[in-house]
Amino acid sequence: MSQRGLIPLLLAVIAAGCAAGLPAPTAGDASRAGQRFPGASVDRLARGRTLYVQTCAGCHSLKSPDEVPPDQWAEEIAEMRRDHGVALDDDGASAMSAYLWAVGTRLREARVR
C-alpha cells in the first residue's frame, strides 16, 4: 500500500478507536435532550456522536462527554469553529452539542449516585 493510501486508513483506525470509548446515545438521552434540543432523537444524537469523532479526533484526543460541564459544550464547539476553523455546519454543531450535553449529563448523574 502506498503512503497516500495509508494515511486515510490510519485516520479511520484512530477514529474507530476513539469512538469505541464513547457511550452510544440511549432513548433516555433523547428524551432528556428533547427538552433542550427540539427534535432530539436517538438517531440525531448518534449523528452528533459520529460527527464528534470524525470532526475532532483528527486533531486531538476526544474528551469524555462528562469531562466538560454539559452547558459548556455548545461554547466549546463554537470556539473550535470560530478560532480553529473547524468545518461544521450549524445543524452538525447542534447535533454534536445535543449528544455531548445529553450523554455528559447522564454520565455526571450516574457518578453522583
C-alpha positions in Angstrom: 0.0 0.0 0.0 1.3 3.5 -0.9 1.8 6.2 1.8 -1.0 8.1 0.1 -3.4 5.3 0.8 -2.1 4.6 4.3 -2.9 8.0 5.7 -6.7 7.7 5.3 -6.6 4.2 6.6 -4.7 5.3 9.7 -7.1 8.1 10.3 -10.0 5.7 10.1 -8.4 3.4 12.6 -7.8 6.2 15.0 -11.4 7.5 14.7 -12.7 4.0 15.2 -10.6 3.6 18.4 -11.8 6.9 19.7 -15.4 6.1 19.1 -15.2 2.8 20.9 -14.9 4.6 24.3 -17.8 6.9 23.7 -21.1 5.9 25.0 -23.8 5.4 22.5 -26.9 7.5 23.0 -30.0 5.9 24.5 -33.7 6.6 24.4 -33.4 8.2 27.8 -30.7 10.6 26.4 -33.0 11.5 23.5 -35.9 12.2 25.9 -33.6 14.3 28.2 -32.2 16.2 25.2 -35.6 16.8 23.6 -36.4 19.3 26.4 -33.4 21.4 25.5 -32.8 20.5 21.8 -36.2 20.2 20.0 -36.3 17.3 17.6 -33.7 15.3 19.5 -33.9 11.6 18.8 -31.5 8.6 19.2 -30.6 8.9 15.5 -29.8 12.6 15.8 -27.7 12.0 18.9 -25.9 9.2 17.1 -25.2 11.6 14.3 -23.8 14.0 16.8 -21.6 11.3 18.2 -20.3 10.3 14.7 -19.6 14.0 13.9 -17.7 14.4 17.2 -15.4 11.5 16.3 -15.0 12.4 12.7 -14.5 16.2 13.3 -12.5 16.3 16.4 -10.4 13.1 16.7 -8.1 14.1 13.8 -6.6 16.9 15.7 -6.7 15.9 19.4 -7.8 13.2 21.7 -11.5 13.2 22.5 -12.8 14.3 25.8 -15.4 12.1 27.5 -18.8 13.9 27.3 -18.7 14.3 31.1 -15.3 16.0 31.2 -16.9 19.3 30.3 -19.9 20.7 32.1 -22.8 19.9 29.9 -23.8 23.6 29.5 -20.3 24.4 28.2 -20.3 22.0 25.2 -22.0 24.4 22.8 -19.4 27.1 23.6 -16.6 24.6 23.2 -17.9 23.7 19.7 -18.5 27.3 18.8 -14.9 28.2 19.8 -13.4 25.4 17.7 -15.4 26.5 14.7 -14.6 30.2 15.3 -11.0 30.1 16.5 -9.7 26.9 14.9 -11.6 26.8 11.6 -13.4 23.5 12.3 -15.7 22.9 9.3 -19.0 22.1 10.8 -22.4 23.5 9.8 -24.9 24.8 12.3 -27.0 21.6 12.1 -24.0 19.4 12.7 -22.9 21.6 15.6 -26.4 21.3 17.1 -26.4 17.5 16.8 -22.9 17.3 18.3 -23.9 19.7 21.2 -27.1 17.6 21.8 -25.1 14.4 22.0 -22.4 15.7 24.3 -24.9 17.5 26.5 -27.3 14.5 26.9 -24.6 11.9 27.4 -22.5 14.1 29.6 -25.5 14.8 31.8 -26.3 11.1 32.1 -22.7 10.2 33.0 -22.4 13.0 35.6 -25.7 12.0 37.2 -24.5 8.3 37.3 -21.3 9.4 39.2 -23.3 11.3 41.8 -25.5 8.2 42.7 
